[in-house]
Amino acid sequence: MTEPLPWWSTRFIRALTAIGVLLPAKGRGSVVSLEVGAGRVDAEVQDGRLYQVRIGMTAFGKSDWAAITHALAAKASSTVLLLSGELPRDVEQIFKAVRLPLFPSSAREVSLDCTCPDVEVPCGHLNAVFSALVARVGDDPFTILALRGRNRETLLEELKNRLISAEPLDPDDRSPALTEVMDTFFDCGQAPGLGAAAPLPVPRTTFDALLDHAPPFAITAGGEDVAELLRPVYRALAGEHGT
């Protein structure tokens, strides 16, 4: 039984179909190499001879990716999924929020080329590469992001840097960074606002007070109440003597 495709593969196929690339389509030859980079897929297809196949897709620029990364980092749940290697379901909406499409939305975003003499576009070799590309996307959703201009390593590094350098929610907050107070983070100091004031007086609780609240024991020992026999033990353990 064929396992269902992950949501990003299904969405990718639907986007390609909408711009005229009908998948699944019958391919020709065998894809012997496939490389994905910013804005392009370069592949070789063996079909009697070796044909060079190229699929181009619009890649976003540096300022576009700065806006995308900022929007992604603002959503903690999406950032966590990306850092764990998954593509969050709301990622497409995050892209749309900065007026950029994650998946191709127009035929003008995609260019197709094959060195074979076929006049039909896409030819069977391009169809074979598209099928291989969809399979690659299913295994690694970051393939889609790489086509748009950011590979996995670069994107995750940028997300981590944004999280580390994130500004405090309150612009007036002058609290030191956590990295500056790690040496004393777990030290117990004076309570804020008390200054050098003496600790507030509190009632002293004896260490055998628990026995006063315990329910009566149903047995006795040598005619003595068990709670009273235990009381000297509690006091001795606490270092209390003569009481």
Secondary structure, 3 states (H helix, E strand, C coil): CCCCCCHHHHHHHHHHHHCCCCCCCCCCCEEEEEEEECCEEEEEEECCCEEEEEEEECCCCHHHHHHHHHHHHCCHHHHHHHHCCCCCCCHHHHHHHCCCCCCCCCHHHEEEEECCCCCCCCCHHHHHHHHHHHHHHHHCCHHHHHHCCCCHHHHHHHHHHHHHCCCCCCCCCCCCCHHHCHHHCCCCCCCCCCCCCCCCCCCCCCCCHHHHHCCCCCCEECCEEHHHHHHHHHHHHHCCCCC
